[in-house]
Amino acid sequence: AYAPGCGWIEFDPTNNQLADTRYITLAWGADFADVVPLRGVILGGGSQSMQVRVTVVPVE
């Protein structure tokens, strides 16, 4: 969110709180369409599954 006099402030509207060091920036965009986690088309039948693993390491 942009606050006049302060500039841009990281805000979590889902949890109604300011972002702090527990938050990790995953993407930047003008709106959700710019940063959707999945985009594409799947053609085919049968069941589908997806597995994802993420490792986060602090930068020193």
N, C-alpha and C positions, 0 to 999 in steps of 0.2 A: 504494500500500500504506500502511496506517496503522501507524506505529511509536510505541508508547507513549513519551512523553518528547520525541519529535521532531515528532509530528503526521503529516500526510500527506506521503509521499515519492513522487515520480514514478519509476516503475520500468518498464523494458522487459523483460518476461519472455521474449520471443522471442530477444533478444540477450543476456539475462542481465546487464544493466547498468542503472545509474541513468540517467535521462533528463537531458540537459543542453541547452545553447542550440541544438543541432542539431535538436531535436525541436520539432514544431509541434502544438499541441492542435487537433484537428479536431472533436471532439465529446466531450460528457460524458454519462454515463448509468450506471444501476445495473448493467447488464450489456450484452452484445453486442446483444441485441434492441432496446435503446433507441437504438443508434447504428449500425445497419446502413447501409452506403453506398448500397444500392439496395433499394427496397421497392415492390412492385406486382405487377401481372398483365399479361402480354402475350398477346393473342389474335390469332392469324393464322398464316399459313404462310410458307414461304420462309425465306431466310437473314436473319439479324439482325446488326447491328453497332452499336457505340457508340464515340464518340470523346469524350475529355475533355481539357481543357486547364486547367491551374491556374497562376496567376501569384502568387508570394509576394513581398511587398514589406515590408521592415522598418518598423515604426512608430517614429518618432523623437520 
